[in-house]
Amino acid sequence: MKRYGSILIGTMLKTSRLTVSPIKKNDLSFFRNLRNDQDTAFFLTQMSPINEYMQEEWFEGLALDTTKMYFTITADDKNVGIIRCDEWDKINQSIRVGIDIVPEYRRNGYAREVYDMFIPYLFQNLHIHRIWLLVAEYNATAITLYKKIGFGKEGAQRDAIFRDGKYHDYLMMSLLSTQYEKK
């Protein structure tokens, strides 16, 4: 198994540049602003904006939902992104992940660095066997990253996203612990 220079400190993961920590109530406005950002929403299934009341209700429900985990990514004490983990199937040891980086912090290698620390955490600490994700077929940058990490295409949700006047596929990709250990 590869080592990536990340360490687990309490409930945080750290590298020399980044910290990943569980979402806190004071992170909600950051999450909402990132989620409502048009450049970010373009790659998500839902583009409808959320307000603080909707988000408060979501946050309260999150504490009771053992199938979801949300984390804040920080660099130099600035929030630069989020990690979403949901559809955690504890019986079959499978979880869906996604990372959103604030537009002005994209192309700095943050997503790769976070995946390089977070994937081993999921496999080793949470005993996940299968990590999967959905990515819009037009998100070539993300698809390239996922392939470099080792994710393979499983299939597609056909015409699942309507953007710019036409339908696009949502690609499903996954990475198994057994594949990752061989890297």
Sequence and secondary structure as in RCSB ss.txt:
>XXXX:A:sequence
MKRYGSILIGTMLKTSRLTVSPIKKNDLSFFRNLRNDQDTAFFLTQMSPINEYMQEEWFEGLALDTTKMYFTITA
DDKNVGIIRCDEWDKINQSIRVGIDIVPEYRRNGYAREVYDMFIPYLFQNLHIHRIWLLVAEYNATAITLYKKIG
FGKEGAQRDAIFRDGKYHDYLMMSLLSTQYEKK
>XXXX:A:secstr
    S EEETTEEE SSEEEEE  GGGHHHHHHHHH HHHHTTSS      HHHHHHHHHHHTT TT EEEEEEE
TTEEEEEEEEEEEETTTTEEEEEEEE GGGTTSSHHHHHHHHHHHIIIIIS  SEEEEEEETT HHHHHHHHHHT
 EEEEEEEEEEEETTEEEEEEEEEEEHHHHHT 
